[in-house]
Each structure stands twice: as structure tokens, then as C-alpha cells.
Amino acid sequence: MFQFFKRVKTVVSSELNSMLDRAEDPVKMLDQFMRDMESDIREVESAVAKQIANEKMLKRKSDDAQAIVDKRLAQAEKAIEAGNEDLARRALADKNEQEQTAVSLRESWERAKQDADQLREKLDEMKKEYQQMQLKKDSLKARAESAKTRTKMNRTMSSIGNDASKQGFQRMEEKVLQFEAEADTSDDLSAASRSLDDELDALSSHDVDDELAALKKKLGKE
């Protein structure tokens, strides 16, 4: 019944690291521990309720037996006052028997009450422990989630620069540089081609001027 406290101690001592070492999901395990604790508390609550009911039953029987003792004593007194010693003697004899029963029942009731009180204290302790573990569970769950997030981010960051996407990005960057180099070369060739055309055009224009001068000289139009 009280394996609860052992289980609580296990949770407290193992905490997050040992659960991770055993390749267990801390969040799921903590939730399971809490469910086990809740089950134990319900079990103890049922035991406490039964013990309290037993205590009340014994108390009632003890009170009833004591009431009979008091009743027989009063009846014996009345019998003596009435001058009936035989009736008084029988009343006292029954009173003595009932008194023994009353004493036995009272002792049983006192033990039952003591047990019930101890169970109540245990139940209160368990509930306090449960509340503390609930708070600790929330903290451990938050730490576990944070640790998993950090691990995932670290793995992601460590893979940057080595994955296919990064390598592909670098290839495309080289392609762009190649395209730019080809464009620059094309511009240089185009500029060189335009210079040649200009020289040829200038040369052609010079030939025409010479030919015109020669023609004017021939015609005497200089």
C-alpha cells in the first residue's frame, strides 16, 4: 500500500539524467509516475475510509455495551429499593458480563482509532508529496523540452555547410560568377569590334576625300 513513498524516492533520485541514460522519454515517464502516485493515493484513501468506518462501528458497539452496563446498574438499584435482591443480583451479574464486553470493545475501538489517525496522517503526507512532485514534474518537463530543443538546434547548426543544400548553393554561386565572367568577356570583344569598324570607316572616308580632290583637279576646279 505504501510503495508510493518508494516510488517518489525513485523519481526524486533519478530525475532527468538517469532517465535519459536509460533512453526513456522523461516527459512520458514523469506522467506515468504521477499516474502511479494518483493510483496509490486513491488506494490509501479507500483504506482510510474503511478504517474510519470500522472505527465508527466499534465506537457505536462500545457505547451500546456501556449503555447496557449503566442500565443494568440502575435496574439493580431499583430492584434493591423494591426489596427484590434476587432480581438485583441477576441485574448485577449481567452488568458485569456486559462490562467485560464494553471494556473489550472500547480497547478495540481505541486501537482502530489510532490506526485511522495514522492512516490519515500518512494520506496527508502522500498528498503533500504528490503536490511537491507535481511541481517538480512540471519543472523537469520544461527542462527536458528545453534540452531536446537545444539538441535539435545544435545538430541542425552543425550540419549547415555539409548538407546538399549548402553544396548546391555554392555550385549556383560559382555558376553566377561564371556567367558574369562570360558577360564581361563579351563586352570586351564587342568593344574591340566597334573600334575596328571605326578605323575602317575613317579609312574609307579618307579615300573618298582623296578621290574628290583628284576629280576637281582634273576638271580644273581646284
C-alpha positions, 0 to 999 in steps of 0.5 A: 500500500505504501510503495508510493513513498518508494516510488517518489524516492525513485523519481526524486533520485533519478530525475532527468539524467538517469532517465535519459541514460536509460533512453526513456522519454522523461516527459512520458515517464514523469506522467506515468509516475504521477499516474502511479502516485494518483493510483496509490493515493486513491488506494490509501484513501479507500483504506482510510475510509474503511478504517474510519468506518470500522472505527465508527462501528466499534465506537457505536458497539462500545457505547451500546455495551456501556449503555447496557452496563449503566442500565443494568446498574440502575435496574439493580438499584431499583430492584434493591429499593423494591426489596427484590435482591434476587432480581438485583443480583441477576441485574448485577451479574449481567452488568458485569458480563456486559462490562467485560464486553464494553471494556473489550470493545472500547480497547478495540475501538481505541486501537482502530482509532489510532490506526485511522489517525495514522492512516490519515496522517500518512494520506496527508503526507502522500498528498503533500508529496504528490503536490511537491512532485507535481511541481517538480514534474512540471519543472523537469518537463520544461527542462527536458523540452528545453534540452531536446530543443537545444539538441535539435538546434545544435545538430541542425547548426552543425550540419549547415555547410555539409548538407546538399543544400549548402553544396548546391548553393555554392555550385549556383554561386560559382555558376553566377560568377561564371556567367558574369565572367562570360558577360564581361568577356563579351563586352570586351570583344564587342568593344574591340569590334566597334573600334575596328569598324571605326578605323575602317570607316575613317579609312574609307572616308579618307579615300573618298576625300582623296578621290574628290580632290583628284576629280576637281583637279582634273576638271580644273576646279581646284 
